[in-house]
Amino acid sequence: MIVKTKNYKLEKKTYISLALKSVLKKQGWIAAAAAVAICLLYIWIASIWWFIVAFVGLGLYLLFWWVQFYGVTQLEQGKMLFEKFHYEISSQQILMKINPREGMPLKWEQIQTAQIGEDFFALFVNKAQIIYWPFKIFNTDNERKFVASILEKKGLVKPKK
């Protein structure tokens, strides 16, 4: 079965939010651990500055990743992520099409992880490249369920119990 979607353009705000949440989910513990370690220095030298430094450090960590993902939206190399595509999805590959003659195949092996949200699928090629499919681009509920089953079979998401 091949699922053909409606045209969809990823909004920059959605991209930044999704990418930032993904990085924080995977690496946020590093920043939290560093902040806690800095706060624990209060035990040796009692000063409010340890807490200030810890929270400023957390803020800078968040700002660093936000700037990285915002930068992707502004660069010429990242422009392709925000073009209007329609997709042809099969169990072998994803075909991203700009128009009926121009497209790019993407093998499922290139996808690192996936996420199924309340109203979307998000496929992560890497930290900066995300394919976002809101459920509204699918023509039927069966097509959406078929894509969810492919993601489960490929081991990109955990099966629902």
N, C-alpha and C positions, 0 to 999 in steps of 0.2 A: 504494500500500500504506500502511496505517495500522498503526503499532506501538502496542499498548496494553500498558503496563507494570503491574507489581504496585505496591501502595502503598509509598511510601518516605518516611522522615523524615530529613532531613540532621541529623547530630549536630553539636553546637556545636564540639566538639574537632576534628572533621574539617574543618569550615569554616575555623576559625582556622588550622590547619596548611596547608591548600590555598591560602588567600588570602595568607598570609605568604610561602609559597614562590613564589607567582606574582609578588608585588611585588618580592621579592628577585631573582628571575630577570630582571625587567625593569629595576629601578632599583638593584640592589645594587652595581653598578659605581660609582655616584656616591659611596656611602659608602666603598667600598674606595679609590677615587681620593683622596678627601679625607683618609683615614687615612694613605695613603702620602705625600701632600703634607705633612702635619703631621710625619710621621716624618723626612722629608727636611730639615726645619728643623734637625735635629741637626747637619747639616754646618756651619751658620753658628754656632750656639750649642750646644755639646756639653752636653746635659742629658738625663737619663733621663725628665724630665717630658714631653718631646715624645711619647715612646712611651706614657706613661700617658694623656696627653690623647687621643691617637689611639684607644687601645683603649676608653677611657671613652666617647668620641664614637661609636664603632661600637656599643657596648652601648646607648647612648641611642637611636641610630637604630633598632635592633632593637626596643627597648622601645616606642618611639613607634608603630611599625606594629602590634606585638602589641596594645597598648592600643586602637588604632583598631578592629581586628577583634574584639577581645573586647567592646568597647563596642557593636558592632552586635548581638552576641548578647543584650545586656541591654536594648536600647532597644525600645520598643513598635513603632516603625516597622520594625524588623528582624525582628519576630516572624513575619512571613509566610514568611521564608526557611526557617524551621524547623518548618513545619507538615507534616502528612502529606499527600502528594499522590500521585496516579497520573497518568501522562502518556499523551497520545495524540500520537504523533509521525508527521508526514507530511513530504513534501518541501516543502510550503508553509508549515507552521507547527508550533509545539509548543503543545498545549493542556494546561494545568496544571489538574487537577481535584481539588477537595477532596472532592466527592461527585458523584454522577451529574448533579445539576442545577446545581452551582456550579463555575465554572471561569474561567480567564483565558487568552486566546490570546497567544502570543508569536511574533512573526514572526522568521524566521531572520536578517533584516537587523539586528535588535536585538542579536544576539550579536556581540561584538567578536572573541573568539578562543575556541578550544576546545583541549582536551588529551585525548589518549587515554592512559590509564595502563595498568598491567598488569591491573587488574581494575575499571576505571571509565572513564566519560566525565565530563569537567568542562567546562561551558560558562560563559564569563565574559561577563556582560552589561556589567559595569563592574568596578572594583576591589573593590567591596563586595558585589555581587550575583553569586552563583554558583549554577548548577544542577548538581547532582552526581548522576550515575546510576551506581551500582555495577552490574556485569554481572549480579548475581543478581536484579535486578528485571525482566530480560527473560525472556520465556517460552521462547524458543528461541535457539539460536546464530545462526540466519538473521536474526532481528530485530536482534540486536546488529550483525551485519555490514551490514545495511541502514542502520542509524543511522551506522555508520562511513563508509559510502559517501556518505551525505548530507553529512556533515561535510567529506569530501574534495571533493565537487562544489561545495559552497558556499565553498570556499577557507578554511575555518576551521582545518584541519589539513593538513599536507603528506602527499601520498599515499605509501604504503609501497612500496618498490621490491622 
